[in-house]
Amino acid sequence: AGSTRQPQAQTMTITMSAGDWLTLLGNFLALSLMSIGGVITTLPDMHRTLVNEHHWLTDSQFNASVALAQAAPGPNVLFVALMGWHVGLNAGGGMAAGWPAWATSLLGVMVSMLGILLPSTILTFAAARWGHQNRERRAVRAFKQGLAPVVIALLIATGWILTLGHGTELAHWPLWLLSAVAAVVVWRTRLHLLWLLVAGAVLGWFGWV
């Protein structure tokens, strides 16, 4: 079954069938097994599924979920909970709908978090035990070294998707410049990421990006 939407400036109203909820769960179950280097590396595929393909989230909701989770203390997997929350909120008719929207929001959180945590947790536990027992094998060492470029490429793709979500027109050049500067700073310095988040928030507050 599909879902329909009525987009507004910052939110939307969608219809989620039982099949849609199962699709959402299955998507996160699959992404859980692809989260090499952390769940943040699966953002491009999340954007493709949640925003482009099924239209369960707006670009602004998607980016806000990531930004809030990264700025808040705790594991970065929290952005998945926020995405599930927004999907449920959209399915429930928005905040104005009252408690039914809160109920579907909590359902969205539970579905998304169960999907993203269950497979990777089981696999990590089993693989960590096996890898520790066989850590001196050449194949194990080669596998660990080979994952490094994969993680780097996935992180670059994540940054690309988040930047594109704010616009690709020439008028958005300050945002592209800020993204490039932030990437260089992370690459060449040991400056804490929180300072970059603060700088981005200040620039956004004054409307410079």
Secondary structure as UniProt FT lines:
FT   HELIX           18..32
FT   TURN            33..34
FT   TURN            36..37
FT   HELIX           39..42
FT   HELIX           43..47
FT   HELIX           48..53
FT   HELIX           59..71
FT   TURN            76..77
FT   HELIX           78..91
FT   TURN            92..93
FT   HELIX           95..97
FT   HELIX           99..133
FT   TURN            134..136
FT   HELIX           138..164
FT   TURN            165..166
FT   HELIX           170..172
FT   HELIX           173..188
FT   HELIX           193..205
FT   TURN            206..207
//
